[in-house]
Amino acid sequence: MTFPIVPDLLSSLFKKPNTNPFPAPQLPPTVTGLLDEVNQGKAELNPPVPAPERLRGKMTYNRETCIGCNLCIKVCPAHAIEAIPAVKKVRFYVSQCIQCGQCTEICPKQCLALSGEFLNASHDRYDRSLIVER
């Protein structure tokens, strides 16, 4: 009896990972302590892996081009887009967005795009950097 997954499993042992490594070689006791050590020159961070072409990252929004049709809201499976009826514009919650790109495909004015920016973390899910409306 042969298992077809065994060759794939063995070959994956010798491949490089496709993800970014953790910024430090070992998990530090505290992240703020590690950052202090980096600023003092006592520790180094692993360099980030460059973002691949056509990465679907943080949403960009051209507010001037938007006509307020709300088609993006209708196709968003994550409910990350909110209408602002007073100005006929929309607001994007990056913390909820799953970067599927459906809103960018349906937009008749192409005022939406997914950028190469992928570092969207914050301790506050309603941080101003995680809301796109300008």
Stockholm file with secondary structure:
# STOCKHOLM 1.0

chainA/1-134         MTFPIVPDLLSSLFKKPNTNPFPAPQLPPTVTGLLDEVNQGKAELNPPVPAPERLRGKMTYNRETCIGCNLCIKVCPAHAIEAIPAVKKVRFYVSQCIQCGQCTEICPKQCLALSGEFLNASHDRYDRSLIVER
#=GR chainA/1-134 SS CCCTHHHHHHHHTTSCCSSCCCSSSSCCSCHHHHHHHHHHTSCCCCCCCCCCTTCCCSEEECTTTCCCCCHHHHHCTTCCEEEETTTTEEEEETTTCCCCCHHHHHCTTCCEEECSCCCCCCSSTTCGGGEECC
#=GC SS_cons         CCCTHHHHHHHHTTSCCSSCCCSSSSCCSCHHHHHHHHHHTSCCCCCCCCCCTTCCCSEEECTTTCCCCCHHHHHCTTCCEEEETTTTEEEEETTTCCCCCHHHHHCTTCCEEECSCCCCCCSSTTCGGGEECC
//
